[in-house]
């Protein structure tokens, strides 16, 4: 057990002296120290596979920001290589995934293909016993969208057409991804991480009926199976939180990580689940006084004494100012729960 | 009164024989006939000011699609010139608005500066008495965002920072825009249009607390003032409908035009207001069978015999196929309300 167990106490709704804080993409390009380590590998995927460097990067936010949790440095696309796909991160262009669109051509996922990830987890736990370590994976729909689009997308048009017009194949793909993510997260848990987060970054692009009919069952099955096997907290991150709240509340996740489309005081009335996030990342571009004010406004609107984890509604961006991120973390840490 | 008053009967919740249908951006680049007329003027803004051409363009969807309403051909940025701003539409780049950021430098809006718009309305009504004519304007926040960003935006970062850090100026700007839009829509109504639609395309980018504190009062005031003076239906179009539904329900608009983030059957349970829209525009890229299926799925989910107007959750796009748009309209027109 980590010495500073604030995050775990908040998740178990035990008394806490202040709200725990960590940030999505807390180890990233906005940090000079990250950029220096990044230079040591030719591309981003090689960096993810370099255990020494990934451990150092994972530890940066604890050293530089003194956050309450470490999320391991990796990328949600990492397990797709284990399905036989070519994954590339081209500088300035974002990720690309090469897939021929045939579900039958996917290799059976072997979790050992990502052994470097489990080594990173073990090494991060070995090198610090201060704070809990968070493992993570993409949710089935979000990974499917990268496979079908071939990379990032704004409208997810190809994914939607695949889902509507190749319904049987889409279902098979979602099943394969659900099993893959289950195996991948299981191996992360067995490597010792204390919490896992599932990133459903893009399901928010769907209509409610498409989510209900084509997506919900797989996410639900994944999380249910994890919770049956492992006694470890599961965080579910989803965008467009307002639209999909009722589905998310039915998932067996312990923690719901919210974007800024919902009012946390209203969500708190509907659920006893632990909540995370909700601050609009854009406040990090504001002046210091505004940043503090908006952060305190959010903290004051949390009608709980525990069961809340501070985070943003989305990840940190490369052009953010480190000093403002530090100010944000300190503002949360200095806030007294009334 | 137009001969085919289906739209007006649906709005007044009188009996209808089928759901009325019109489409946002129904006269646009996806139509060959539009592209031919577009060629006759050097730029988009000149096209909007050319009454003859704008009348012809406005009439195209009635001629080619036989829709149940004509929305006049124009753009929401048109009245900004009346505030002394330079508005440009650069082909392939989207709109640009030049403003020095000083609220004091804005000219007092004279509705006569947009007399061509009222002429278009009068001429469209003169040339056909078949269907109702819809006038429109952008909502205060949406126009403010174009002024502050200088054009379109994905994150509305400048707008948010202006709103948070120059709160007094932002409020003054919203007041000026509210008065401007009121005068502009009043002149459209006096020119004879039967319905007006207010496009709040971008308020959905805000957090709920920002919308509540910085935006809601102006939209509410605008619509309230319109409804006090004119006995004419007001449609309020808003994106991110799920998140802002409770605010929209409180507005005095007669019709709420929804995107696809909500389930219309659920919204229908919450309100007696007339509803419009809700179909995801992406279905227009699907095969014909899928397009029909998704359209019928939506129509069947409307738990009403009147009080619904078919539309998409957003406007038509230039790369859509005219034949599919026609199929969409015909599918709606052939649907029998059970």
Interface residues (C-beta under 8 A of the other chain):
Chain A: X155 X156 X157 X160 X161 X164 X165 X207 X208 X209 X240 X242 X243 X260 X261 X262 X263 X280 X282 X283 X285 X286 X287 X290 X294 X297 X301
Chain B: X155 X156 X157 X160 X161 X164 X165 X207 X208 X209 X240 X242 X243 X260 X261 X262 X263 X280 X282 X283 X285 X286 X287 X290 X294 X297 X301
